[in-house]
Amino acid sequence: MAVEITQFLLAAQSADAKIRTEAESNLSQFREQNLPGFFLSLAVELSNDGKPTESRRLAGIVLKNSLDAKETVRKQQLVQQWLTIDSSCKSQIKSLLLSCLGSSVREASHTASQVIAKIASIEVPQKQWPELIGSLLVNMTQQGSPASVKQATLETLGYVCEEISHHDLVQDEVNSVLTAVVQGMNVEEESVEVRLAATRALYNALDFAQTNFDNEMERNYIMKVICEAATAKEGQLRQAAFECLVSIASTYYELLEPYMQALFQLTAKAVKEDEEAVALQAIEFWSSICDEEIELQDYEVPDSGDSSVQHSRFIEKALEVLVPMLLETLLKQDEEQDQDDDIWNLAMAGGTCLGLVARTVGDAVVPLVMPFVEANIMKPDWRSREAAIYAFGSILEGPSIEKLSPMVHAGLKHLLDAMKDNNEHIRDTTAWTLSRIFELLHTPASGFSVITPANLQQIVEVLLESIKDVPHVAEKVCGAIYFLSQGYEDAGTSSSLLTPFITQIISSLITTADRTDSGSKLRTTAYETLNEVVRCSNLSETSQIINHLCPVIMDKLAQTFELQILSSDDREKQGDLQASLCGVLQVIIQKLSSADETKAIILQVADQIMTLFLKVFACRSSTVHEEAMLAIGALAYATGSDFLKYMPEFYKYIEMGLQNFEEYQVCSISVGVVGDICRALDDKILPYCDGIMTLLLKDLSSGELNRSVKPPIFSCFGDIALAIGEHFEKYLQYALPMMQSAAQMCAQLDNSDDEMLEYGNQLRRSIFEAYSGLLQGFKSTKANLMLPHAPHLLQFIELVAKDSPRDESVTKAAVAVLGDLADALGSSAKTIFKDPAFLEQLLGECLQSDDEQLKETATWTQGMIGRAFSVCG
């Protein structure tokens, strides 16, 4: 029987901390002693109209949070907990929740909707609540059902559709849900609340409606009802209807042709006349169409126009009317728009959409935008001038260099002058536009740049003056300097053009990072820009400048340990600053150690740098740990076998990193650093290998560790095996079963999901890298240890060879490991390569590739296999 917990729930919200703590403890105790009773009591509380709203609200929240969590492991635990509860108890809870949809208290029915959806997310995929949809639909079809019940029911249907997959319902259920939802949206429905709940429910149900959208009659009806809702009196309802249209634009793009004329008129009216929240969704509709068409262009086979979905070229067809509509929105700026990054208004949405239009149609957008730019650029009103510059900056990606080049050359001087405009909105947008010009139209390595020896000095002078501007403008100026420097990377003799300004640029960026009138964002941006300036500079000309920068940054890092830490905010600021400074040191180390002539500079200060990094670790902040770990990886590469002297002190931080499941990025980077250290120390790493391998194997076995860390661990096995050679033998019995079971798992991954596809590719690549390391490590003394495992490896390669499409980096790793197998096993190879047909096919395909590196690897592998057979011969 459910226990009365009203008093506990009310006390848990008391202003008195003592009462609150005691109540929380009582609730916790009840939960631990009798979980089913606890859940049932919460459901009774939530569904009882006689109880106080406050206790009902908390009962619903506690129940919802007992069914779901953000962390995957915790979520699985909660799901298992629910599934173990007795089915009669669960039935009572579900029945109470469904009855609560009829509550006169809106807050209670709303919370019940969410809890029902959370239970549905657990039970519906397992076919454990088959009657749910039917029970909900009764509320919609029952004669005289109150509007409040219909509203709560539609809200529940929406949440349920959001929580489950479209595979979890049979088509009849989908039809019934859509019928109920579309009826709820109908203009005949008198209650606005019901129409709104139905429209929001449709938004979540659109993924389920593929079959219905394929049926022209049903599709026409759904579109008619949405378009009617988009012209309703109530703003919230219009907004929800446009949100549905945005989703339809991406989900059912190929079916939109018959409706586009009407949809253009609807969206144009909303953009011009409606309240901002609705107008933003109307613009978002066109942004979604652009996204679809950009993707279609990416996948189209050149010349044939072939792709799986018909490219309807809606943007091209609407261009003449769409572009003027978007340009009009650029004049609707908010006074405060640049000060707050989170702000999103009509002008920003219009500019973003215009940028997508430019990427979709390329050159065709230019003649439609430039008259607007020319007409507004000199007007006295700041809004007109800012809109002109924003329009210009928005269309820089998409059109060809030939089309943009004359415009940008002609406009560059005006933009540099605009950096001195009295209005800071204009200076802000101009700095953003300049950064886009440098990002997209400044690539000397390709033979084209809008920056010339004649205008470079003026550009640098303007940027270094403007970096002193208000923080949000200075931040965008940093972006312009970032891309200006990046353009000179790999630019041969052109990179010398920037060298005379490097000292000045570095000095200005350090001054900017030290500013006290801004938050940490400008400081972080200034240091990221400094990194890029160092990374892309011409080393032979700037090594002395970078040499002088190194102690400056080291001093700054040393000063962070003296900062007074009085609050968590102070601790966070210290951590951010240390992370940025470690990042700069990493780039300096990498730059100077990339050439033998300058590596000595790093070797001279390596002890001091390492001492600083070790002090950083003592500060206990994950962001800093990531940056410090990466910098130590760079230092290990630079110092080589000399890194050994740091290991006694540093090893404990490697251990901490490898055990940091919670901040898994730290764990992942620590794994990478182990690889760097293996390459630096070779077999001198041996004394630390037992501890490292134990932790790596533990990481692989853990259900708590984020899966993204697992591929780097396999690659790390390869690094360790390469470093210690035959000494890896004692780890073989533990490492190989892990590699083999991961290889089997690759075959079961869902490749229809982009994220899983990417993860699968990482996993395959890392398993091949692990095998390569093992084969090369054992090659000279104990190659036969790998003989029993060779058939499994070949089977895995064959499986991957059948993948279509196959990631090129995976192919490269598979072909390389084949060569390593033949190279390591030599005369024993003949017994393994029994079926050369798939090998010939795979190698043949690689030898035809445009990728030179892949061709080289395949040629080498072919040679190794040939040699193994001739030795046997």
N, C-alpha and C positions, 0 to 999 in steps of 0.2 A: 504493500500500500504506500502511496506517495506521502512523504512527510511534509508538514507545514514548514516552508522555508521563507515565508514572507519577511519575518523579522530579520533573518540573516541578510537577505538581499537589501533591505532598507538600510540596515546598519552598515553594510559594506559601502554605502554611499555617503556615510556620515562625514561631517566636516571635522569631527574629532578623530585624530589619527589612532588613538588607543582603541576606540569603539570599532573603527574601520578594520584595524589589524586583527582584532579578536573575531570579527564577523568573517573575514576572509579565511582565517584559520578554521572556523567552524564549517564553512562551505567546503574547504579543502579536505577536512576530516571526513565529512559526509560522503564526498566524492570517492575517497579512497576505500571507505568501509563498504559502500554499497553503490556501485556505479549505475546499475540499472535503475535503482530507486531514486538516485540523484537526478538522472535524466528525466525520469517520469515526473518527479516533483517539479522540475523546471517547466516541463510541458503543461502540467496542471496549472501552475502559476500564470504562465503566459496566456493560457486559453480562458482564464476565469475573469469575466467582466466585473466581478465583485472585488477584485484585488486592486491595490493602488497602481497607477500607471508606471511609477518609478520602479517598483519591484518587478512588474511584468517586463518592462524594457530590459532590465538587467538579466532577468531569467532568459530572455530570448538571445541576448548577446552571449551569455555564458554557454548556452546550448549550441549556438552557431560556432563559437570558437572551440567547442569540444569535438567538432566534426571536421574541421579544416584548419590548415596552417600553411604559411608560405614556404617553410623549409620542407623539402621533399621527404626527408626521413621522419620528421615529426608528423607530417600529414599521413604517411603510411601507418604510423603507430595508431593515430586516431581512427583511421579507417578500420584497422584490425579490431580496435576496441569496440567499435560500433557493431561490427559483424559478429562478435562473440556474444553479444547480448541476446537473451532469450527472445524468440520470435514473437511470443504473445505480448511481451513487454514492449517490443518495438512497434507492434500493431497498435497498442494503446497510445503510444506517443504520437504515431503518425495520424491516428484518428483525432486526437486532441488538436494537433496542429491544423488539420484540414478544417475542423470545426471553428478554429480561431479565425479563419478567413472571413467568417460571418460576424466578427466582433464589431461592435459599434465604435470601438476605439481604434482610430486609423493606425496609430503607432503600433498597436499589437498585431493587427492583420498584416501590416507591412513587414514586421519582424518575422512573423510566421511564414510569410512567402519565402523569405531568405533561408530560413531553417529547412523548409520543405525541399528547396532546391539543393541544399547541401546534402541532405539525405538521398535525394534523387541521384546526385553525382556519384554516390557510393553504390546505390542499389540498382538503378536502372540498367547500367552496363552489365550487371550480373543477373539480370532478369528476375530481380527479387521484389519489384514493386509494380507488377504488370497492370494493376488496377488504377495506378496514379492518374494517368491522363484521362481515363474514363471518369474518375471521381471529380476531377476538376471541370470537365466539360459539362457535367450535370448542372453545376452552378450557372453555366452560361445558357443552358437550354430550358431550365426549369421555369415554368410560368410564374411571373410575378417576382422573379429573383431581384432583390434590391440592387441599385446601382453600385453601392459600396461593396457588395459581394462580388459583382462582376469585375469591378476595378481590382480588388485584391486577387481574384482568380487570374485575370489577365497578367497582372504583375508576376504572379507565381509562374505562369506558363513562360513568360519572358525569362525569368531567372533560371528556370529548369533548362530551357533551350540554351542559355548561356553556359550552363554547367556541364551539359552532356554532349556527346558527339552525335552528328546526324546519322551515324550508323546504328545508334542505339534505339531508334524508333522505327517501327514498320511503316510502310507508306500510308496505310489506312489511318494510323495515328497522326502522321504528319498532315494528311488531308483534313482531319477533324480539327487539329490545332489551328491550321491556317484558316479554315472556315470560321471558327470561333473568333479568331483575331480580326480577320477582315470584316466580319459582321460588327465587331466592337468598334471598328474604325468608321463605319458607315455614317454618312451625314444624317441618316434617320435616327441614329443614337442620340438621345437628348442630353445625356450626361457628358460634359466635356472631360471629366476625370476618367470616365470609361474609355472615351476615344483616345485620350493621351496614353493611358495604360496599354491599350491595344496597339497603338502605333509603336510604342517602345518595345512591346513584346514582338511585333513583326520584325523589328530591327535585329533582335536576337535569333529569330526563327528563319531568317533569310537563307542561311546555309542549308537548312533542311528542305528548302523549297525547289531544289533543282528540277525534279519531275514536274512540278506545277508550273515552273517558268518555261519548261519545254513545251507545255501545252498552250497554244496561242490564246485560246478562249480564257483560260484561267489567268494567264499572264496579263492579258488586256484588263481583266477585272481588277487584279491586284494593283496594276499601275494606275488605273482610274481612281481607285480608292485613295492611293497615296497622293496623287495629284490634287484630289479634292481636299485632303488634309493639309496639303501645302498652301492652300488658299483660305484656310479656316480663319475665323475672327481672332482666335487665341494664338498669341505669339509662341507659347510653349509647344502647342500642337504643330504649328508650321515648322518650328525648328526640328521637332522629332521626325516629321515627314521628310524634310530635307536630309536628315541624317540617314534615313532609309535609302534615299536616292543616292547618297554618296557610297553607301555599301553596295547597292545594286550596280553602280558604275564599275566597281572592280570585280564583283562576283559574276555579273551577267552581261558584261560588256558586249559580247557578240550578239545579244538579243535586243539591243537598244535602238537599232536603226529606225523602226517605225515611230518611235516616241521622241526622237531628238528635236524635232521642230518645236513641239509643245514644251519640252524640257528647257530648251533655250529661252523661250518666252517666260516661263515660270522663273528660271534662275535670274534672268536679266531684270525682271520686275522686282524680285527680292533684293538684288544687289543695289538697285537704284533707290528703292522706296522703303524697304522693310527695316525693322530694328536690327541692330548690329549682329546679335546672336544668330538670327535667321540668315542675314546676308553672308555671314562668314561660312555657313554651311553651303549656301548656294555657290560660293566661289570654290569651296572644297570639292564640290561635284566635278567642276572642270579640272581641278588639280588631279583628281582621281582618274579622269578620262586620259589626261596627259600621261600619268604613271603607267596606265595600261598600254598606251600607244608607244611609249618609249621602250617598254619591255618587249612589245611585239617587234619593234624595229631591231632590237638587239638579237632576237632569235630568228628573224627572217633569213632565209637563204638568199644571199645576194643574187640579183638578176631574176630569180624565179618568183620572188615575192611569196615564197611558200612558208607557211607557219601553221601551227595546229588551229589557231583561232583566226577568223577572218579579220583583217585589218581594215576597219571602216573609214579611217582617216577623218574622224569627226572634227578634230581640231583644225585641220586644213580647210574643211568645208565651212567651218564657223568663223574662220580667222578674221574676215573683214569686219564682223560685228563684235566678236569676242574681245579682240585687242582694244578697241576704243572703250569698251565697257570696263576692262581691267585698268586702263590708263586713268580713267575717271576716278577709280578708287584710290589711286596714289595721292590724290589731292585731299584725302580725308584723314590726315594724320592727327594723332593726339599730341598735345603739347608735351606730355610726359613720356612719350613712347621710348626714347632712347635710354632713359635712366633705369628702366626696369626690364631685365632680360625676359621676364616671364610674361610680359605684356604681349597680347596678340590682338591686333585690330585690323580694320578693313584695309588700310593702306599696306600693312605687312602681308596680309593674306593675298591681296591683289598683286603685289610685287613678286611674291613666291610663285603664284600661279603664272604670272608673265614669264618668269624664269623657266618654268616647266614647258610653257608654250614654245619658247625659243629653242629648248632642247628637242621638242617634238617636231617642229617644222623647219628649223635651221634658218637659212638665208631669208626665207619668205617673211619673217617677222620684222626684219630691219626697216624696210620702207614704210611699214605701218607705225613704227615707234619713233623713228627719227624726226618726223615733222612735229610731234608732240614735244620732243626734247628741245628742238630749235625754237619752238614757239614759247616755251616756258623758262628756258635757262637764264634769261636776262630780266625777267619780270621783277618788280620791286617786292612783291609779296613772297615771303620766305617759303610758303607752302608750294608755290609753283616751281620755284628754283629747286627745292629739295625733291619734288616729284620728278622733275626732269632728270636729275642726277640718278635717282633711284631707278627710273625706267632704263636709263643707259646702262647702269651696273647690272640690271636684271637680265639683259639679253646678251651678255658676253659669252655664255656657254651655249653652244648649239650651232650658231652661224659659222661659216668658214672663215679662216684667217684672212682670205682674200677680201671677203665682204667687210670684215670688221676693221682690218688694218688702217685704211684711209681715215675712217671715222675716229679711231682711237688716237692715231697720230695727230689729227686735227684737234681733238678734244683734250689731249693730255695737259697742255699748258693751262687751259681753262680750269681743269680739275685741280692742278697745283695751286692756282690762284684762289680757288674756292676753299682751300684749307685755311685761308686767312679770313673767311667770311665772318661777319659779326654774329651770325646765328649758329649756335652749337649743333642743332639738328642737321644743318647743311654740312658742317665740318665732319660730323659723325658719318653721314651717308657717303660723303666724298672719300673719307678714309677707307670705308668698306669697299667702295667702287675701285679705288686704286689697288687694294689688296687683290681684288678679283682680276683686274687687268694684269697684275704681276703673276698671279697664279696661272692664268689661262693663256696669256699672250707674251710670255717672257721665257722662252726656252732656247737660249743661244745654242745649246747642243744640237737642236734640230735645225738650226740655221735661221730661226726667226725670233726677233725680239723687238718690242716697241721701245725698249730702252737702248739708247745708243751712247757712244762715248760723248756725244755733244750734249745730251740731256741728263746724263747720270748725276752730275754734280748738283744740278738744281733739284733733282728728285730727292737725293740724300739730304740736302740742306733743308728742304721743306719738311721731310719726314722727321728729322731730328729736332726741328723747331716745334713741330706739331705734337711730338711725343710728350711735350710739357703741358699739353692741353688738359682739360678736365678728364677724370679717369676713364669714362666710357669712350671718349674719342681716342685717348692715348692707347687704350686696349686695341682698337681697330688699327691704329698706326703700327703697333707691334705686329699685327697680322700682315700689314703691307711690307714691313721690313723682313718678316719671315719668308714671304714668297719671293721678295726681291733677291734675298740670299739664295734661296733654294734653286732659283733659275740658273745660278752659276755653278751648280753641282755638275760634275762631269762635262764642263763646258770648255775644256782645253785652255787655250790662251785667253779666251774671253773672261775667264774667272779672275784674271789679273786686273781687270777693270775696277773691281770692287776693293782690291787690296788697299789702295791709298785711304779708304774711308773706314776700314775695319776697326782701327783703334777708337775712332770717334763713335762709331756705332756701338761698340762694346761698352764704352764708358757711359753713353746715354742710356743703354738698357739697364746697366747696374744702378744708375741714378734713379731710373723709373721704378725698378724693383724695390728700392729703398724708400719710395714715397710714403709719407704717413697719412696722406689725404685720401687713401683708397683702401678697399678691402683686399683680401688675399688674391682675388681673381686677377687683378692687374699685375700683381707681383708674379704669380704663376705664369701668366702669359709672357711677361718680360723675360723670365728665365727660359721658357720654352723657345722663345725667339733667339735668345743668346745661344742656346744649344745649336739651333739651326745655322746661325751665323758661323759658329766655330766649325760645325760639321762640314759645311759647304765651302769653307774658305780654301784658298790655294796654299797647301801646307808648306811648300818650299819658300813661299814669300811671307807667311804669317806665323811660322813656328815660334819666333821670338815674342810675338804679341801674345800667343797662346801660353807660352812659357811664363810670361809676366802675369797673365790672368790666373794661373793655377794657384799661387800663394794668396792672391786676393780672395778667391773663393774658399780656400782652406781656412783663412782667418775668419771669414764670415761664418763658416760652419762651426769653428771653435767658439765663436761668440754666442752661438745658440745655446751652448751648455750653461752659459752664465745668466740666461734669461730668468726673470722671476716668474715662477709658476704658482699662481694663487687660485686658479680655477680650471675646470675642464676646458673652458674656452681658450685659456692661455696655453694649455697643453696641446690643444688642436692647432693653434697658430704656430707653436714651436715645431710641431710635427710637419705641417705643410711647408714651412721654411726649410727644415732639414731635408725633406724629400726633394724640394727644388734644387737645393745646393748639391745633394748627392747626384742628382741627374746631370748637373753641369759638370761635376767632376768625372762622371762616367764618360761623357762626350769628350772631355779634354784627354782622358786616359786613352780612349779609343783612337782619337785623332793623332796624338803624338806617338803612340806605339804602332801606328800603321806603317811607319817608315823606319828603317834601321838607323838613319841619321838622327832621328829625334827621339827614339825610344829611350835613350840614356837619360833624357830629362825626367821621364817618369821613374826610372829605376832609382834616381837620386832622391826622390821624395816619397818613394813607395812606403817606407816605414811610417812616415808622418801621416800619410793618407790613410793607411790601414788602422793606425791608432785612432784617428777620427771616426772611421767607420765603426770600429768596435764600440766607441763611446755612444754612437748613434743607436746601436742595438740595445744599449742599456736603457734607452728612453722609452722602450715598449710602445711603439705605435706602428700599426700594420702598414700604413702608407709609406712610412719611412723605411720599414724593413724591406719592402719591395724594391724601392729605389736603391737602398744601400746594398742589397743582395746583387742587383744588376750591376752596380758599380764595382763590387768585389769580383764578379765574374770577369769584367773587363780588366781589372787589375791582375787577376790570375793569368789571363791570356798574355798580358804585357810582361809579367815577371817570370813566367815559365816555372822552372823547377825551384827558383828562389822562393816561390810562394809557400814552400814547405814550412818555413820558419813561423808562418802565421797560423798554421793549422792547430797547434795545441790550444790556442786561445779562441780561434774562430770555430772550432769543431762543435762546441756546445750550441752555437747559434744555428749551425746547420741542423743539428738534432731538433732544436726548437722549431725551426722552419718546416722540417719534414713531418712534424707532429701537429702542425697548425691546421687542423681540419676546418675550423670555423672560417678563418680568413684564407680560403683555399688558393687565392692568387699568390699569397706569400709562399704557400706550400709548393705550388707549381714552379715559381721562380727559383725556390731553393733547390728543386730537382734539377733545373737547368744549370744552376751554379755548380752543382756536383759534377755535371758533365764538363763544364769549363775547367774545373779543378783537375779532373781526370786527364784532360788533354794537356794541362800545364805540367802535372806532376808525373805522368806515366806510372810506373810501378811503385813510385814513392808514396802513392796514395794507399798502398796495401794495408798499413797498420789500422786505417780507419774503415776498411771495407766491411768488416763484420758488422759493425754498428750501422753503417749506411745501408747495407743490403737488408738487414733485419727490419729497419724502418721502411724501406721501399716496399718490401714484401707485405708488411703490415698495412701500408697505405693501399696496396692493390686489393687486399682482402676486405678492406673496410667498406661497409655499406653507407657510412656517414660521409665519406669524402666525396666531394663533387667529382663527377665522372670526367670532367675536362682535364683533371690532373693525371689521369691514368696513361694516356698516350705518351706524355713526356717521360713517365717512369720507364716504359719499355725502351724508349730511345736511350735513356740513362743506363739501362742494363748493357746496351751495346757499347757505350762510352767506357763503362767500368771494365768490361771484358777486353776491350782494345788496350786499356791502360795496363791491366795486370796479367793479361795472357793466360797461361796455363793455370794460374792460381784461381781462376774463376771456376775451376772444376767443382769445388765443394758447394757452390751455389746452384749448380746446374739442375740438381734434382728438385729445387724449389722454383727456380725461374722458368724452366721450360714448360711445366704444366700450366703455369699462369699464362704464358705466351700462347700455348695451344688452345686453352679455353677461350682466350680473348679472340683468337682467330676464328673459332667456331661461332662466337657471338656475332662477329662481323656479318655472317651470312643471315642472321636473324633480324638485323636492324631494319627499321622502316625507312626505306630510301625515298618515300614520297614526301617525307618531311625534310625541308631544306637543312634545318639545324642538325637532324640526325644523319643526314647524308654527309655533311661537313665533318661531324664527329667520327663517322665510320671511316672517312678518308684519312683523318688524323690517326685513327687507331691502326688501320692497315699499314700506313706508312711507317708508324713507329714500331710495329711488330717486325717488319722487314729490316728496319734499321738495327733492331736488337739482334736479329739473326746474323746480319752482316758483321756486327761487332764481335759476336761469338765466333763466327767462322774465321774471321781475320785473326782474332786473339789466339785461337787454338791451332791455327794453320801450321806453324813451324814445328810444334812438338806433339800436340795431342788431337790432331784433326779427326781421328777415328771416333772420338767421343761424340761427334755430331752425326756419325753415320746412321744410328738408329732413328734419329729425328729428321733425317733428310726427306723420307717419303711424305711425312706430314707437311713439311715446308713446301714441297713440290705441289702437293694437293691444294694447299692454300694459294700458291701462285696461280695454279690453274683456275681455281675458283674466281680469283680476282681478275684473271685475264678474260673471263666470260662476262665481267661487269660491263654494262653499257648504259649510259656513257661512263667512261672511266677517267678519274682525275689524273692529269699528266704527272703530278709529283708522285702519285702512288705507282704509276707505271714505271717511272724512273727507279724508284726504290725496289720494285719487284725484279726488274731486269738486272739491277746492280747486285742484288742478293743471289740471283741465278749465277752470275759470274763468280761471286765469292764462293758459292757452293762448289762449282767446278774447279776453281783455283785451289781451294782448301783440300778437297777430297782427292784431287788428281786421279790416279789410276783406279780408285774405288768408284769413280763416278759412273762408269758404264753400267753397273748393276742398278743404278738409280734412274738414269735417264732412259727408261725403257720405252717411253712413248714420246718420241721427239716431235710429233706432229704439232702439238699445241705450242711447243717451244719455237718451232720454225715460224709458225703463224705470228706469234707474239713479237719475235725478233724482227721478222719481215715487216710488220706494221711499224715498228719503231725506226727501222732503217729508212722508211719512207717519210718519216716525220719532218716537219719544218724546224723542230727544236734541235739545234746543233748539239746541245749537251746530251739529249736523249739518244741521238744518233751515235755519238761518241761512246756512251755507256753500252749501247747495244752492240757496237762493233767490238768493243773490248770483251763483252760477255761471249759473243760468238767465237772470238779467238780462244777464250778460256775453255769453252766447251769442246772446240775443235782439238785443242791441245790435250785435254783429258782423254779424248777418244783415241788420239794418235799414240799417246803413251800406253794405252791399253792394247792398242792394235797388235 
